[in-house]
Amino acid sequence: MKLKDLICDDDKTLFKQAIGPVKPIKHDTIHPRTRVSKKKTQQQKEKQQFEKQQFFFSDEFEPNLESKGPMKYVRDDVDSFEAKRLRRGEYSPELILDLHGLKQQESKQEIAALLAACPKQHVNCVCIIHGIGNRILKNKVPHWLVQHPDVMAFHQAPLEYGGNGALLVLIDLKGDDFCK
């Protein structure tokens, strides 16, 4: 039995008289938000951050890097002495990325992932081993690194970290004053 069947007709008419004329309510067009789990939002943020990191690397960009001598770069707002400290080995790399056997696109993705992981793990110096080979990655890696806003400086690595076939990269951790 339903609830409306339990109410007699006299009670229904009495209720309608007490209420008076009724105007139907217009429904809003605003729909309630669907709840997204924290795990999904975290995954979306990480994906967006990775895509943002990927954006900085263009193959078309040609920076004005010195072709003679060791490969080095220092961002304009960073003291040029940082490159010298990298060369001397005063910074030791906390993470090492070996790009041997990877293609250009794969290398670009690995470098983007490395640079995204550095602030999370509070790593300020990394070593990227690109090798010498046909000089494709040896030429491209510095061009990609120059474009990234978190790269403060890089210098050809000392022999113990790969020499001619590697770069030591100094990362800006936003807020840490490790180089002042």
N, C-alpha and C positions, 0 to 999 in steps of 0.2 A: 504494500500500500504506500502511496505517495503522500507527502505532507499536505499538498494542496487539496487532496481528496478528503482529508480529515476536517478541513474548515468548511462549515456549512455556508449556504448561499446568503443567509441573513447576515452573518458576520462579514462576508465579503462586501455586501452593499453598504453596511454600516461603516466599514473601513474607508470605502471610496467616498462616502459623504463627508467623513471627518477630514480627509486629506484635501479634497477639492479637486479642481482640474489640474492635471499633471502634464507638464511639457517634457518631451524626451530630451535627454542630455546629448549634446554633440560630442563625439569622441575626438580626443586630441590626436594630432598627427605625430606626436612625439612618442617614440617607442622606448621602452626601458632598455638600459644598456645590458648587453650580455656580459657576463663575467668571464674574463680570460684568466687562466691560471697564471700564477707567478712564474712558473717554469717556462711557459710559452712566451710571456713578455720578455723574460731574460734572454731566451733564444733569439727573439726578434731583434732585441737591442744588440746582441753580439753579431748577428747577421748584418745589421745596418752599419755597425762599426767596421766590420770587415770590408763591406762594400765601400765605405768611406775611405778606408785605408787603401783599397785597390784603386780608387779614383786618382790618386796623386801620381801614378806612374804612367807617363805618356812616352811612347816610342818616338814621337815626332820631336820632342824637346831636345835641343842641343845646347847644353850649358857651356860656358866659356871656362873650360878646365885646362890647366897646363898640360901640354903633351910631352914636354921634356921633363926628365927627372921622375921621382916617385909620384904616384897618384895621390893628390891631397885636395882637401876642400875644407873651408871654415865658413860658416854662415856669417853674414854681415854683423849681426849683433853679438857675436861671440869673439872672445879674445883670440888672436891668431896664435898665441902661445899654446893653445889646446892641441893644435896639430903637432906641435913639437913634442908635447907630453905624450901623445899617442905614439909618435915615432920612437921615442926613447923607451917606451914600454912601461910608463908610469901607470897607465891604466891596463889592467888585465881583463880580458873578456870573460864575462860570466856565462854567456851563451855562445855556441859556435854553430854556424849554419854552413853545411857543405853542399854546394850546388853541383858537384860532379855528376854527370850523367843526366842532368835535367835539361829540358828544353827551355826556351826563353819564357814562354807563358807560365810554365810550372815554376821557374825560378822567380818570376815576378810575384806569383802568389805566395811562395815560401817567404820571400823577403817581406811582403805585406803582413803575413801572419807573424813573423818574427818581430817586426816593429810594433804590431798591435799587442804582442805579449809582453814587451819590455816594460811599459808602465804598470801593467798588472803585477808583474813579478819584481818590480823595483830594480830593474837591470839598467845600468847606465852605459855599459860598454859591451859590444858584441863583436864577434869576428865572423866575417862572411868570406868563405873560401870559394872563389869562383874558378880557380884554375887558370891555366894559360891557354892550352889547346889552340883553337882557331881564332882566339881573341874576341869572340862574339860576346860572351858574358863578361870578359875582362873590360870591354868597352861599354857595355850596356849597364852593368850594375852601378857604376858611379853616376851615370846619367839619371838612373831611377832614384838613387839616394839623395841627390841634390834637390829633387822635387818634393821630398817629404818634409813637412814642417817640423817634425820631431828630431830630425837629424841635425845635430849641432856641428859636427865635424867628422871627417874621416881621413885616414892616412893609410898608405901602404903598410901592411903588417910587418913587424920584425920577423926575422927568419924562423924563430921558434913557433910562430903562429901561421906561417905559410908564405912569408916573403912576398915575392912578385905576384903570386897567385891568390892573394887574400887582402882584405881591407879590415882595419879596426875602425869601428863606427862608434861615435859618442852620441848618446841619446839624451834628449831633453825630457826630464821627468815631470815637468810642470809643477813648480813649487819647491822642488828640492834645490838646495844651494850647494851642490857637491863641487862645483867648479869655481866658486867665488872665494 
